[in-house]
Amino acid sequence: MNEERKYFGMTRVQIGILAGLAGILLIIVCVGGFLIFGGGGIGLANSSAPTVAPTVTSVVVTPATLTPTITPTPIPYEQLIPPDWKQYKTSLVEIWAPNNFEPADKKTIDNLAKTGSAIPAIVLIEVSNKSSLYSMTMGVSYEPLVGDSLDSFLDNEIDYSAYQARVTDRRIVYINSMEVRRIVVEARINNVDANELIYVFLDGSTVWYVQYAAEISEFYNNLEVFEQSVMTFRPASY
């Protein structure tokens, strides 16, 4: 049973690493702003009244206020770590996870390293769970940026047509004041519907992937956990 669980976990991360780099349709929504101008009326003097020198009143014109986009203020790192979570750290990266996850074995990590261009840094598999036939997985991997921008890199990296997978959501979010790409992928693996949540960070010329995968019902039950975990992601350079 452990072998089956680990094999699926391995495959999930493997698909995640491949799928996370796939050719994703770029969705850019540009919202235009509108300036509203107001006008004032002009009064006319009574022609029968004596000529009176007009009184000139100074009018202070206040220009329209532009509201800047504010980058969220980062929260101190220690406050991002939920109680009783475990730290997983290498010389390159750090992340925290609930205590129901454990590191994948070396063989699994070595096999993943052969499947794509991204290099696995941390691979975690859920400890035995009676509520689900398969185990959730968490992974951190990285590779060098190719091209001029992160979005064009993600668009061109991998063709999804080879997999039973599709991107259902892609957006820009902020993680601890850093601009990040958040991607949700739906896949069917071994006749099992699964979802994957991928956060893509750009650290200089290095692309980092933080990935969470689970059977579809488990995915939504644990979405809040995944979103808490990614807040603790920290490359050594940060």
C-alpha positions as CSV (number, residue, x, y, z in Angstrom):
1,M,0.0,0.0,0.0
2,N,2.9,2.3,0.8
3,E,4.4,1.6,-2.5
4,E,1.2,2.5,-4.3
5,R,0.8,5.7,-2.3
6,K,4.4,6.8,-2.9
7,Y,4.2,5.9,-6.5
8,F,1.2,8.1,-6.9
9,G,2.7,10.8,-4.9
10,M,5.8,10.6,-7.1
11,T,3.7,10.8,-10.2
12,R,1.7,13.7,-8.9
13,V,4.8,15.7,-8.2
14,Q,6.3,14.6,-11.5
15,I,3.2,15.7,-13.4
16,G,3.3,18.9,-11.3
17,I,6.8,19.7,-12.3
18,L,6.0,19.1,-15.9
19,A,2.6,20.7,-15.9
20,G,3.7,23.6,-13.8
21,L,6.0,24.6,-16.7
22,A,3.5,24.0,-19.4
23,G,2.4,26.3,-22.2
24,I,-0.2,28.3,-20.2
25,L,-2.5,30.7,-21.9
26,L,-1.5,34.2,-20.8
27,I,-4.5,36.1,-19.4
28,I,-3.9,39.8,-19.1
29,V,-6.8,42.0,-18.0
30,C,-6.2,45.7,-18.5
31,V,-8.6,48.0,-16.8
32,G,-8.7,51.6,-18.1
33,G,-9.4,54.5,-15.8
34,F,-11.7,57.3,-16.7
35,L,-11.3,61.0,-15.7
36,I,-14.6,62.9,-15.0
37,F,-14.5,66.6,-15.6
38,G,-17.0,69.0,-14.1
39,G,-17.9,72.5,-15.5
40,G,-19.3,75.7,-13.9
41,G,-21.9,78.2,-15.1
42,I,-21.1,81.9,-16.1
43,G,-23.4,84.7,-14.7
44,L,-24.3,87.8,-16.7
45,A,-24.5,91.3,-15.2
46,N,-27.8,93.3,-15.3
47,S,-27.6,95.7,-18.3
48,S,-29.6,98.4,-16.5
49,A,-27.5,98.5,-13.4
50,P,-24.5,100.8,-13.0
51,T,-21.3,99.5,-14.3
52,V,-19.4,97.9,-11.5
53,A,-15.9,96.6,-11.6
54,P,-16.1,92.8,-11.4
55,T,-14.9,91.0,-8.3
56,V,-12.3,88.4,-9.1
57,T,-12.4,85.4,-6.8
58,S,-9.4,83.1,-6.8
59,V,-10.4,79.5,-7.3
60,V,-8.0,76.7,-6.2
61,V,-8.2,73.9,-8.7
62,T,-7.3,70.5,-7.1
63,P,-6.0,68.0,-9.7
64,A,-7.6,64.5,-9.6
65,T,-5.9,62.3,-7.1
66,L,-4.3,59.2,-8.5
67,T,-4.4,56.1,-6.3
68,P,-1.1,54.2,-6.5
69,T,-1.0,50.4,-6.4
70,I,0.3,49.6,-3.0
71,T,2.5,46.6,-2.4
72,P,1.4,44.7,0.7
73,T,3.6,45.2,3.7
74,P,5.3,41.9,4.5
75,I,4.5,40.2,7.8
76,P,7.4,39.1,10.0
77,Y,8.4,35.6,8.9
78,E,8.0,34.0,12.3
79,Q,4.4,35.1,12.4
80,L,3.6,33.2,9.2
81,I,4.4,29.8,10.7
82,P,1.3,27.9,12.1
83,P,1.8,26.1,15.5
84,D,3.2,22.5,15.3
85,W,4.3,22.8,11.7
86,K,7.6,21.3,10.6
87,Q,10.5,23.1,8.9
88,Y,12.0,21.7,5.7
89,K,15.2,23.5,4.7
90,T,18.1,23.1,2.3
91,S,21.1,25.4,1.6
92,L,18.9,27.1,-1.1
93,V,15.4,27.2,0.3
94,E,13.1,27.0,3.3
95,I,9.4,26.0,3.7
96,W,7.1,24.8,6.4
97,A,4.4,22.1,6.3
98,P,1.9,20.4,8.6
99,N,3.2,17.4,10.6
100,N,1.3,15.0,8.4
101,F,3.9,15.4,5.6
102,E,7.2,13.7,5.4
103,P,10.2,13.9,3.0
104,A,10.1,11.6,-0.1
105,D,12.8,9.0,-0.3
106,K,16.0,9.6,-2.3
107,K,14.9,7.3,-5.1
108,T,11.7,9.2,-5.7
109,I,13.6,12.5,-5.8
110,D,16.3,11.1,-8.1
111,N,13.6,9.9,-10.5
112,L,11.9,13.3,-10.5
113,A,15.2,14.9,-11.3
114,K,15.3,12.9,-14.6
115,T,11.8,13.9,-15.8
116,G,12.2,17.6,-16.6
117,S,14.3,20.7,-16.6
118,A,13.3,21.8,-13.1
119,I,15.5,20.5,-10.3
120,P,13.7,19.2,-7.2
121,A,14.8,20.9,-4.0
122,I,12.2,19.6,-1.5
123,V,9.6,16.8,-2.1
124,L,7.1,15.9,0.6
125,I,4.4,13.2,0.7
126,E,1.5,13.0,3.0
127,V,1.7,10.4,5.8
128,S,-0.9,7.6,5.6
129,N,-4.4,9.0,5.6
130,K,-7.5,6.9,5.9
131,S,-9.8,9.5,4.3
132,S,-8.1,9.3,0.9
133,L,-6.8,6.4,-1.2
134,Y,-3.9,8.5,-2.5
135,S,-1.5,10.9,-0.7
136,M,-1.2,14.6,-1.1
137,T,2.2,15.9,-2.3
138,M,4.1,19.1,-1.9
139,G,7.2,20.1,-3.9
140,V,9.7,22.9,-4.4
141,S,11.8,22.9,-7.5
142,Y,13.7,25.5,-9.6
143,E,15.4,26.2,-12.9
144,P,17.0,29.2,-14.7
145,L,14.8,31.8,-16.4
146,V,15.0,31.7,-20.2
147,G,13.8,34.7,-22.1
148,D,12.9,38.3,-21.2
149,S,10.0,37.7,-18.8
150,L,8.4,35.2,-16.5
151,D,5.1,35.2,-18.3
152,S,6.6,34.4,-21.7
153,F,8.8,31.8,-20.1
154,L,5.7,30.1,-18.6
155,D,3.8,30.4,-21.9
156,N,6.4,28.6,-23.9
157,E,8.0,26.1,-21.6
158,I,5.9,22.9,-22.0
159,D,3.1,21.8,-24.2
160,Y,0.1,20.5,-22.2
161,S,-1.3,18.5,-25.0
162,A,0.7,15.5,-24.0
163,Y,-1.2,15.3,-20.7
164,Q,-4.8,15.0,-19.6
165,A,-4.4,18.4,-17.9
166,R,-5.7,21.9,-18.3
167,V,-5.1,25.3,-16.6
168,T,-8.3,26.5,-14.9
169,D,-6.9,29.6,-13.2
170,R,-3.9,31.8,-13.6
171,R,-3.4,35.1,-11.9
172,I,-0.9,37.5,-10.3
173,V,-0.9,37.5,-6.5
174,Y,1.4,38.8,-3.8
175,I,3.2,36.5,-1.3
176,N,4.9,38.5,1.4
177,S,5.0,41.6,-0.9
178,M,6.5,39.5,-3.8
179,E,4.7,39.4,-7.1
180,V,3.9,35.7,-7.9
181,R,2.1,33.7,-10.5
182,R,-0.7,31.5,-9.0
183,I,-1.8,28.6,-11.3
184,V,-4.4,25.9,-10.8
185,V,-4.2,22.8,-13.0
186,E,-6.8,20.1,-13.3
187,A,-5.5,16.6,-14.3
188,R,-6.7,13.0,-14.6
189,I,-4.0,10.6,-13.5
190,N,-4.6,6.8,-13.5
191,N,-8.4,7.5,-13.7
192,V,-8.2,9.8,-10.7
193,D,-9.2,13.4,-10.9
194,A,-6.6,15.6,-9.2
195,N,-5.8,19.3,-8.9
196,E,-2.5,21.1,-8.5
197,L,-1.8,24.5,-7.1
198,I,1.4,26.0,-8.4
199,Y,3.1,29.2,-7.2
200,V,5.8,30.6,-9.5
201,F,8.4,32.9,-8.0
202,L,11.1,34.8,-9.9
203,D,14.3,35.2,-7.8
204,G,16.7,37.1,-10.0
205,S,17.3,34.8,-12.9
206,T,15.9,31.7,-11.1
207,V,12.4,30.4,-11.4
208,W,11.0,28.7,-8.3
209,Y,8.0,26.5,-8.3
210,V,6.0,25.7,-5.1
211,Q,3.5,23.0,-5.9
212,Y,0.7,21.3,-4.0
213,A,-1.2,18.3,-5.5
214,A,-4.1,16.2,-4.2
215,E,-7.1,14.2,-5.3
216,I,-9.8,16.8,-6.2
217,S,-11.9,16.4,-3.0
218,E,-8.8,16.5,-0.8
219,F,-7.5,19.5,-2.7
220,Y,-10.3,21.8,-1.8
221,N,-10.4,20.5,1.8
222,N,-6.8,21.4,2.1
223,L,-6.6,24.6,0.0
224,E,-6.3,26.8,3.0
225,V,-3.4,24.7,4.3
226,F,-1.6,25.0,0.9
227,E,-2.1,28.8,1.0
228,Q,-0.7,29.0,4.5
229,S,2.3,26.8,3.5
230,V,3.4,28.9,0.6
231,M,3.5,32.0,2.8
232,T,6.5,30.3,4.5
233,F,8.4,29.7,1.3
234,R,11.8,31.5,1.5
235,P,14.8,31.2,-0.8
236,A,18.1,31.8,0.8
237,S,18.5,35.1,-1.2
238,Y,15.3,36.6,0.4
